[in-house]
Amino acid sequence: MLASRKVSANAACAAVGQQAAPVSRVPIRPAVVTSVQQAHTLVPKLRTAQASVQRVRSAAVADGSSAGAAAAVSSPSSSSDAAGLLELDKDSFQPYLDAAGDKVVAVDFFTDWCGPCKLIYPELVKLSSELAPDATIVKFNCNQNNKELAKALGIKVAPTFFLYRRGVKVADMTGAKVDKLRELIIKHTTGDNAQQN
């Protein structure tokens, strides 16, 4: 396993031939939560902030800006995560599927400890970009926070893939078989299947 190392913004920018912009560091004070109501208001704000940071990193890396390059190099996450798959949770799961309309959505039900899930992740990112805009792949972590929904959906093996169209499940498969998943998605995005569903 490779050891991750942090690289300064100047070093990252020098690698791409640009000069780093000065970064101001503002100390972050931890929020003290004294009630359940406060927790319910803070958690969505935290998720929104995390999503915003991820979008900025992805956009900056995509257009090659120095801030994006520095963030991608100094981030402990892999480069595929910066432009990776959207992760749904129990609250965003059904609304996302409903909003997708005719687009086929393949949901990768994974766990943090699943080796095959980690191995195929970069391939899933590539497959999702290949199949766009007719289909997309998103991920759903079957962790403690999402356990009830995963159990209700009958997820017993990781990785498991469910395909949805118009918010309704149209197919499923288990196992880390990217070629089989590609065929299944294409089957449901083209031809008679797509028109019937």
Backbone as CSV, one residue per row, in Angstrom:
resi,resn,N_x,N_y,N_z,CA_x,CA_y,CA_z,C_x,C_y,C_z
1,MET,0.847,-1.177,0.000,0.000,0.000,0.000,0.890,1.237,0.000
2,LEU,0.549,2.197,-0.779,1.343,3.420,-0.857,1.023,4.333,0.306
3,ALA,2.029,4.962,0.845,1.825,5.919,1.924,1.404,7.247,1.312
4,SER,0.392,7.849,1.893,-0.033,9.149,1.370,0.866,10.225,1.964
5,ARG,1.121,11.266,1.190,1.950,12.354,1.687,1.309,13.664,1.286
6,LYS,1.476,14.644,2.152,0.911,15.953,1.874,1.921,16.764,1.080
7,VAL,1.432,17.508,0.127,2.272,18.348,-0.710,1.755,19.772,-0.567
8,SER,2.646,20.721,-0.427,2.215,22.107,-0.266,1.595,22.628,-1.554
9,ALA,0.828,23.689,-1.440,0.204,24.300,-2.612,1.272,24.759,-3.597
10,ASN,2.378,25.316,-3.085,3.449,25.775,-3.972,4.046,24.617,-4.759
11,ALA,4.281,23.482,-4.095,4.860,22.328,-4.786,3.882,21.772,-5.818
12,ALA,2.604,21.718,-5.474,1.600,21.210,-6.413,1.496,22.120,-7.630
13,CYS,1.523,23.408,-7.402,1.408,24.360,-8.505,2.667,24.353,-9.359
14,ALA,3.812,24.178,-8.730,5.059,24.115,-9.488,5.034,22.917,-10.427
15,ALA,4.399,21.836,-9.983,4.316,20.632,-10.814,3.488,20.873,-12.070
16,VAL,2.507,21.778,-12.004,1.685,22.071,-13.183,2.074,23.387,-13.825
17,GLY,3.167,24.009,-13.341,3.689,25.219,-13.967,2.910,26.481,-13.654
18,GLN,2.306,26.567,-12.487,1.554,27.757,-12.101,2.035,28.220,-10.735
19,GLN,1.642,29.424,-10.368,2.017,29.971,-9.071,0.822,29.858,-8.133
20,ALA,1.080,29.491,-6.898,0.003,29.301,-5.930,-0.553,30.638,-5.467
21,ALA,-1.848,30.683,-5.287,-2.495,31.864,-4.733,-2.358,31.811,-3.221
22,PRO,-2.210,32.975,-2.560,-2.089,32.950,-1.105,-3.378,32.403,-0.476
23,VAL,-3.209,31.599,0.547,-4.350,30.988,1.223,-4.417,31.545,2.635
24,SER,-5.573,32.057,3.006,-5.735,32.535,4.373,-6.323,31.404,5.200
25,ARG,-5.772,31.208,6.354,-6.248,30.139,7.224,-7.041,30.755,8.362
26,VAL,-8.270,30.289,8.500,-9.150,30.778,9.547,-9.354,29.637,10.525
27,PRO,-9.112,29.862,11.788,-9.312,28.773,12.752,-10.789,28.382,12.808
28,ILE,-11.024,27.107,12.911,-12.390,26.603,12.983,-12.651,26.157,14.407
29,ARG,-13.697,26.734,14.980,-14.073,26.356,16.337,-15.108,25.246,16.262
30,PRO,-14.957,24.197,17.047,-15.955,23.131,17.029,-17.280,23.638,17.587
31,ALA,-18.376,23.203,16.989,-19.701,23.591,17.460,-20.061,22.727,18.665
32,VAL,-20.635,23.356,19.672,-21.084,22.632,20.846,-22.584,22.417,20.699
33,VAL,-22.966,21.168,20.599,-24.369,20.828,20.412,-24.952,20.475,21.765
34,THR,-25.981,21.214,22.157,-26.577,21.003,23.475,-27.954,20.371,23.410
35,SER,-28.510,20.208,22.199,-29.833,19.590,22.105,-29.963,18.834,20.791
36,VAL,-30.924,17.962,20.735,-31.203,17.196,19.517,-31.614,18.151,18.399
37,GLN,-32.363,19.180,18.747,-32.811,20.157,17.744,-31.608,20.836,17.084
38,GLN,-30.614,21.208,17.872,-29.411,21.813,17.306,-28.699,20.842,16.384
39,ALA,-28.634,19.584,16.773,-27.978,18.579,15.935,-28.687,18.443,14.604
40,HIS,-30.022,18.470,14.630,-30.790,18.340,13.386,-30.594,19.532,12.461
41,THR,-30.268,20.691,13.007,-30.031,21.852,12.155,-28.575,21.919,11.689
42,LEU,-27.646,21.415,12.490,-26.227,21.478,12.125,-25.817,20.413,11.107
43,VAL,-26.377,19.213,11.200,-25.966,18.125,10.303,-26.222,18.468,8.835
44,PRO,-27.411,18.970,8.460,-27.597,19.326,7.045,-26.636,20.424,6.581
45,LYS,-26.324,21.379,7.465,-25.382,22.436,7.099,-23.997,21.854,6.859
46,LEU,-23.595,20.900,7.681,-22.295,20.254,7.513,-22.259,19.489,6.197
47,ARG,-23.318,18.746,5.898,-23.363,18.000,4.631,-23.304,18.943,3.441
48,THR,-24.010,20.072,3.529,-23.998,21.046,2.437,-22.590,21.616,2.252
49,ALA,-21.919,21.913,3.359,-20.561,22.450,3.286,-19.605,21.420,2.687
50,GLN,-19.734,20.158,3.105,-18.874,19.115,2.556,-19.115,18.940,1.067
51,ALA,-20.372,18.974,0.649,-20.702,18.836,-0.776,-20.139,20.010,-1.570
52,SER,-20.204,21.214,-0.995,-19.668,22.390,-1.682,-18.161,22.274,-1.878
53,VAL,-17.462,21.830,-0.856,-16.016,21.658,-0.961,-15.701,20.624,-2.038
54,GLN,-16.463,19.533,-2.062,-16.231,18.486,-3.064,-16.462,19.015,-4.477
55,ARG,-17.532,19.821,-4.679,-17.815,20.386,-6.003,-16.710,21.333,-6.439
56,VAL,-16.207,22.155,-5.514,-15.127,23.093,-5.844,-13.873,22.324,-6.230
57,ARG,-13.536,21.298,-5.454,-12.360,20.482,-5.779,-12.513,19.843,-7.154
58,SER,-13.693,19.255,-7.412,-13.916,18.579,-8.691,-13.817,19.546,-9.855
59,ALA,-14.440,20.706,-9.715,-14.418,21.698,-10.798,-13.003,22.225,-11.019
60,ALA,-12.291,22.472,-9.934,-10.937,23.014,-10.060,-9.994,21.994,-10.677
61,VAL,-10.122,20.741,-10.297,-9.272,19.714,-10.881,-9.609,19.548,-12.355
62,ALA,-10.899,19.611,-12.692,-11.326,19.437,-14.087,-10.772,20.543,-14.993
63,ASP,-10.755,21.790,-14.480,-10.257,22.864,-15.342,-8.763,23.144,-15.127
64,GLY,-8.115,22.382,-14.246,-6.667,22.477,-14.077,-6.196,23.678,-13.287
65,SER,-7.061,24.310,-12.497,-6.623,25.478,-11.737,-5.687,25.061,-10.606
66,SER,-4.888,26.001,-10.141,-3.886,25.687,-9.131,-4.518,25.287,-7.801
67,ALA,-5.620,25.915,-7.424,-6.266,25.562,-6.160,-6.752,24.123,-6.211
68,GLY,-7.309,23.720,-7.341,-7.790,22.353,-7.495,-6.652,21.366,-7.494
69,ALA,-5.553,21.711,-8.163,-4.401,20.814,-8.196,-3.836,20.640,-6.796
70,ALA,-3.728,21.733,-6.051,-3.208,21.653,-4.693,-4.135,20.840,-3.811
71,ALA,-5.434,21.051,-3.942,-6.394,20.306,-3.131,-6.342,18.828,-3.464
72,ALA,-6.218,18.503,-4.740,-6.193,17.104,-5.150,-4.926,16.421,-4.669
73,VAL,-3.801,17.115,-4.715,-2.541,16.510,-4.315,-2.449,16.390,-2.800
74,SER,-2.903,17.400,-2.064,-2.758,17.359,-0.617,-3.893,16.625,0.075
75,SER,-4.959,16.313,-0.660,-6.086,15.608,-0.074,-5.716,14.163,0.195
76,PRO,-6.147,13.606,1.333,-5.827,12.219,1.607,-6.640,11.258,0.747
77,SER,-7.682,11.730,0.089,-8.498,10.853,-0.744,-7.844,10.669,-2.104
78,SER,-8.238,9.598,-2.789,-7.637,9.334,-4.095,-8.189,10.301,-5.128
79,SER,-7.521,10.395,-6.281,-7.930,11.343,-7.305,-9.278,10.992,-7.898
80,SER,-9.634,9.715,-7.907,-10.936,9.343,-8.451,-12.067,9.842,-7.554
81,ASP,-11.811,10.036,-6.246,-12.834,10.560,-5.358,-13.184,12.004,-5.679
82,ALA,-12.186,12.782,-6.151,-12.427,14.188,-6.457,-13.465,14.327,-7.567
83,ALA,-13.450,13.434,-8.512,-14.430,13.456,-9.595,-15.194,12.143,-9.588
84,GLY,-15.417,11.594,-8.392,-15.998,10.269,-8.253,-17.514,10.241,-8.298
85,LEU,-18.049,9.186,-7.739,-19.484,8.948,-7.750,-20.171,9.692,-6.612
86,LEU,-21.368,10.140,-6.886,-22.193,10.775,-5.867,-22.598,9.723,-4.846
87,GLU,-22.519,10.062,-3.556,-22.923,9.130,-2.513,-24.255,9.554,-1.936
88,LEU,-25.222,8.644,-1.994,-26.543,8.894,-1.440,-26.599,8.356,-0.020
89,ASP,-27.540,8.869,0.756,-27.787,8.332,2.087,-29.284,8.043,2.202
90,LYS,-29.713,7.630,3.371,-31.120,7.230,3.540,-32.079,8.381,3.240
91,ASP,-31.662,9.622,3.457,-32.542,10.766,3.223,-32.580,11.198,1.767
92,SER,-31.485,11.041,1.056,-31.428,11.504,-0.334,-31.714,10.404,-1.349
93,PHE,-31.810,9.162,-0.896,-31.931,8.023,-1.791,-33.152,8.112,-2.716
94,GLN,-34.353,8.072,-2.166,-35.560,8.053,-3.006,-35.776,9.373,-3.748
95,PRO,-35.554,10.543,-3.127,-35.705,11.790,-3.888,-34.785,11.859,-5.109
96,TYR,-33.557,11.349,-4.985,-32.632,11.363,-6.123,-33.151,10.461,-7.244
97,LEU,-33.610,9.274,-6.878,-34.121,8.342,-7.885,-35.348,8.911,-8.591
98,ASP,-36.233,9.548,-7.835,-37.439,10.140,-8.427,-37.079,11.282,-9.370
99,ALA,-36.084,12.070,-9.006,-35.696,13.226,-9.821,-34.947,12.824,-11.091
100,ALA,-34.417,11.606,-11.141,-33.630,11.168,-12.297,-34.485,10.941,-13.541
101,GLY,-35.786,10.757,-13.365,-36.686,10.589,-14.517,-36.357,9.355,-15.335
102,ASP,-36.191,9.526,-16.663,-35.937,8.397,-17.567,-34.503,7.894,-17.523
103,LYS,-33.621,8.624,-16.890,-32.213,8.196,-16.797,-32.134,6.945,-15.931
104,VAL,-31.361,5.963,-16.387,-31.130,4.757,-15.597,-30.102,5.094,-14.520
105,VAL,-30.435,4.777,-13.273,-29.532,5.026,-12.147,-29.123,3.678,-11.571
106,ALA,-27.830,3.383,-11.611,-27.297,2.168,-10.996,-26.759,2.559,-9.626
107,VAL,-27.276,1.913,-8.590,-26.844,2.207,-7.226,-25.905,1.101,-6.769
108,ASP,-24.689,1.497,-6.380,-23.680,0.583,-5.858,-23.823,0.563,-4.342
109,PHE,-24.377,-0.526,-3.803,-24.493,-0.687,-2.361,-23.184,-1.315,-1.884
110,PHE,-22.408,-0.552,-1.103,-21.080,-0.993,-0.684,-20.918,-0.833,0.817
111,THR,-19.809,-1.371,1.324,-19.422,-1.154,2.719,-17.966,-0.690,2.732
112,ASP,-17.593,-0.014,3.795,-16.232,0.501,3.911,-15.191,-0.616,3.987
113,TRP,-15.568,-1.754,4.520,-14.614,-2.837,4.730,-14.564,-3.831,3.570
114,CYS,-15.342,-3.616,2.520,-15.435,-4.544,1.385,-14.273,-4.332,0.413
115,GLY,-13.364,-5.311,0.324,-12.218,-5.220,-0.579,-12.612,-5.119,-2.051
116,PRO,-13.479,-6.013,-2.553,-13.892,-5.919,-3.955,-14.568,-4.589,-4.293
117,CYS,-15.298,-4.015,-3.334,-15.943,-2.708,-3.555,-14.889,-1.642,-3.834
118,LYS,-13.813,-1.672,-3.064,-12.733,-0.698,-3.237,-11.989,-0.923,-4.552
119,LEU,-11.809,-2.186,-4.932,-11.072,-2.502,-6.152,-11.790,-2.040,-7.412
120,ILE,-13.115,-2.178,-7.447,-13.833,-1.827,-8.675,-14.257,-0.369,-8.730
121,TYR,-14.086,0.373,-7.639,-14.551,1.756,-7.606,-14.017,2.611,-8.769
122,PRO,-12.702,2.586,-9.065,-12.214,3.399,-10.198,-12.869,3.000,-11.526
123,GLU,-13.147,1.715,-11.701,-13.811,1.256,-12.919,-15.249,1.762,-12.987
124,LEU,-15.906,1.843,-11.831,-17.278,2.363,-11.797,-17.312,3.843,-12.160
125,VAL,-16.305,4.590,-11.717,-16.229,6.013,-12.056,-16.093,6.176,-13.567
126,LYS,-15.220,5.381,-14.178,-15.042,5.428,-15.637,-16.324,5.016,-16.351
127,LEU,-16.950,3.946,-15.890,-18.179,3.457,-16.519,-19.287,4.494,-16.443
128,SER,-19.399,5.156,-15.321,-20.429,6.189,-15.174,-20.234,7.315,-16.179
129,SER,-18.978,7.737,-16.376,-18.730,8.813,-17.337,-18.941,8.332,-18.773
130,GLU,-18.660,7.060,-19.057,-18.901,6.506,-20.390,-20.390,6.472,-20.732
131,LEU,-21.210,6.137,-19.760,-22.641,5.933,-20.000,-23.466,7.217,-19.918
132,ALA,-22.854,8.296,-19.441,-23.579,9.571,-19.344,-23.934,10.052,-20.743
133,PRO,-25.026,10.706,-20.961,-26.048,11.169,-20.024,-27.224,10.207,-19.870
134,ASP,-27.194,9.045,-20.540,-28.322,8.118,-20.480,-28.421,7.364,-19.164
135,ALA,-27.299,7.215,-18.487,-27.273,6.472,-17.225,-26.212,7.062,-16.319
136,THR,-26.347,6.784,-15.037,-25.354,7.230,-14.067,-25.214,6.165,-12.992
137,ILE,-24.083,6.180,-12.315,-23.847,5.267,-11.196,-23.636,6.121,-9.957
138,VAL,-24.325,5.779,-8.887,-24.163,6.446,-7.597,-23.831,5.363,-6.571
139,LYS,-23.367,5.790,-5.415,-23.030,4.809,-4.386,-23.856,5.036,-3.132
140,PHE,-24.015,3.967,-2.355,-24.785,4.011,-1.117,-24.045,3.156,-0.099
141,ASN,-23.542,3.798,0.956,-22.777,3.110,1.982,-23.742,2.445,2.964
142,CYS,-23.661,1.131,3.061,-24.539,0.381,3.968,-23.960,0.387,5.380
143,ASN,-23.629,1.572,5.870,-23.050,1.715,7.201,-24.156,1.812,8.249
144,GLN,-23.774,2.076,9.476,-24.723,2.135,10.578,-25.817,3.180,10.346
145,ASN,-25.472,4.323,9.742,-26.459,5.385,9.503,-27.511,4.978,8.485
146,ASN,-27.146,4.137,7.528,-28.048,3.752,6.440,-28.511,2.299,6.540
147,LYS,-28.200,1.660,7.646,-28.445,0.228,7.807,-29.915,-0.149,7.632
148,GLU,-30.818,0.652,8.173,-32.247,0.320,8.101,-32.740,0.268,6.658
149,LEU,-32.360,1.258,5.849,-32.796,1.269,4.450,-32.162,0.116,3.685
150,ALA,-30.879,-0.146,3.911,-30.209,-1.258,3.228,-30.893,-2.579,3.568
151,LYS,-31.264,-2.741,4.822,-31.950,-3.958,5.261,-33.330,-4.056,4.616
152,ALA,-34.053,-2.939,4.569,-35.379,-2.921,3.952,-35.315,-3.240,2.458
153,LEU,-34.214,-2.851,1.806,-34.045,-3.133,0.382,-33.535,-4.553,0.126
154,GLY,-33.171,-5.257,1.184,-32.719,-6.639,1.047,-31.261,-6.783,0.670
155,ILE,-30.439,-5.813,1.010,-29.014,-5.878,0.696,-28.346,-6.820,1.695
156,LYS,-27.753,-7.902,1.177,-27.085,-8.874,2.037,-25.630,-9.083,1.658
157,VAL,-25.263,-8.685,0.431,-23.918,-8.896,-0.088,-23.399,-7.572,-0.634
158,ALA,-22.101,-7.339,-0.438,-21.495,-6.149,-1.033,-20.406,-6.601,-1.988
159,PRO,-20.320,-6.032,-3.171,-21.228,-5.008,-3.689,-22.494,-5.616,-4.298
160,THR,-23.573,-4.891,-4.162,-24.837,-5.214,-4.816,-25.221,-3.998,-5.634
161,PHE,-25.730,-4.215,-6.833,-26.139,-3.122,-7.711,-27.629,-3.243,-8.011
162,PHE,-28.358,-2.152,-7.795,-29.768,-2.065,-8.193,-29.842,-1.021,-9.294
163,LEU,-30.602,-1.316,-10.342,-30.851,-0.356,-11.412,-32.257,0.181,-11.267
164,TYR,-32.375,1.504,-11.341,-33.664,2.180,-11.203,-33.944,3.019,-12.437
165,ARG,-35.209,3.103,-12.777,-35.674,3.985,-13.848,-37.018,4.539,-13.394
166,ARG,-37.147,5.876,-13.436,-38.358,6.561,-12.958,-38.666,6.201,-11.497
167,GLY,-37.609,6.017,-10.703,-37.765,5.738,-9.283,-38.159,4.308,-8.960
168,VAL,-38.212,3.423,-9.962,-38.628,2.038,-9.757,-37.463,1.110,-10.096
169,LYS,-37.257,0.096,-9.264,-36.187,-0.872,-9.511,-36.535,-1.708,-10.744
170,VAL,-35.590,-1.775,-11.704,-35.818,-2.542,-12.931,-34.882,-3.747,-13.052
171,ALA,-33.785,-3.788,-12.293,-32.858,-4.913,-12.357,-31.924,-4.874,-11.157
172,ASP,-31.255,-5.988,-10.910,-30.249,-6.033,-9.850,-29.221,-7.095,-10.163
173,MET,-28.078,-6.990,-9.511,-27.016,-7.989,-9.607,-26.100,-7.851,-8.397
174,THR,-25.385,-8.922,-8.087,-24.416,-8.875,-6.997,-23.048,-9.241,-7.542
175,GLY,-22.031,-8.806,-6.847,-20.664,-9.146,-7.219,-19.948,-8.027,-7.945
176,ALA,-18.625,-8.111,-7.925,-17.765,-7.077,-8.504,-17.471,-7.395,-9.970
177,LYS,-18.513,-7.436,-10.772,-18.388,-7.783,-12.194,-18.787,-6.567,-13.032
178,VAL,-17.821,-5.722,-13.353,-18.088,-4.465,-14.040,-18.622,-4.688,-15.452
179,ASP,-18.092,-5.692,-16.155,-18.573,-5.971,-17.523,-20.038,-6.392,-17.522
180,LYS,-20.405,-7.223,-16.554,-21.805,-7.654,-16.434,-22.702,-6.458,-16.101
181,LEU,-22.211,-5.576,-15.228,-22.970,-4.378,-14.882,-23.144,-3.488,-16.103
182,ARG,-22.095,-3.303,-16.897,-22.166,-2.499,-18.118,-23.261,-3.046,-19.047
183,GLU,-23.247,-4.359,-19.271,-24.253,-4.985,-20.136,-25.663,-4.762,-19.605
184,LEU,-25.830,-4.900,-18.296,-27.146,-4.728,-17.680,-27.646,-3.292,-17.835
185,ILE,-26.761,-2.332,-17.630,-27.155,-0.926,-17.774,-27.504,-0.623,-19.227
186,ILE,-26.670,-1.071,-20.150,-26.938,-0.817,-21.577,-28.254,-1.455,-21.995
187,LYS,-28.527,-2.640,-21.491,-29.786,-3.329,-21.792,-30.993,-2.476,-21.397
188,HIS,-30.867,-1.762,-20.292,-31.996,-0.967,-19.793,-31.993,0.476,-20.281
189,THR,-30.963,0.880,-21.004,-30.949,2.250,-21.568,-31.264,2.268,-23.043
190,THR,-31.218,1.104,-23.694,-31.463,1.050,-25.139,-32.541,0.053,-25.484
191,GLY,-33.059,0.161,-26.672,-33.980,-0.837,-27.217,-35.333,-0.858,-26.558
192,ASP,-35.972,-2.035,-26.667,-37.357,-2.204,-26.211,-37.503,-2.063,-24.703
193,ASN,-36.484,-2.507,-23.939,-36.561,-2.407,-22.492,-36.753,-0.982,-22.018
194,ALA,-36.010,-0.052,-22.598,-36.086,1.348,-22.186,-37.449,1.937,-22.497
195,GLN,-38.065,1.508,-23.611,-39.365,2.047,-23.976,-40.493,1.447,-23.167
196,GLN,-40.351,0.164,-22.760,-41.412,-0.503,-22.008,-41.459,-0.040,-20.563
197,ASN,-40.323,0.200,-19.956,-40.283,0.554,-18.535,-40.759,1.915,-18.253
